Amino acid sequence: MVQITNDMVQASYEIGKKIYYGDLILDEGVEILNLQYGMDKNSAKGYINIYKNLVQGEQYAWTINGYATKYYIIRILLDNGKETFLNALNALKLHLDYQDNIGHNTMASTKDI
């Protein structure tokens, strides 16, 4: 399994944003991350989809690393403003609650955020 790099995280954020706003389709985004960054296709899809979940304040099950969580949250604040940032924080809380409920309560770096 390939480790998710900071470059992969940053690219997946940008691609997730483009897909969310209709400038790219999911399959194209997954291919870009896979071919240009070496990201596994399933990981690429998960990281891309989390952008939408965060922006809309929705609970999500896919877990991204601590760097990615912090990067996405900060970029959402900078790119979209306070209201969307609060949605992202709500989605993160819902995700942490979900992880706790299924017994995956080892996400210390994400909980620190």
Secondary structure, DSSP 4 states (H G I P E B T S, - for coil): -PPPPHHHHHHHHHHHHHHHTTSS-HHHHHHHHHHHH---HHHHHHHHHHHHHHHHT--------HHHHHHHHHHHHHHH-HHHHHHHHHHHHHHHHHHHHTT----HHHHH-
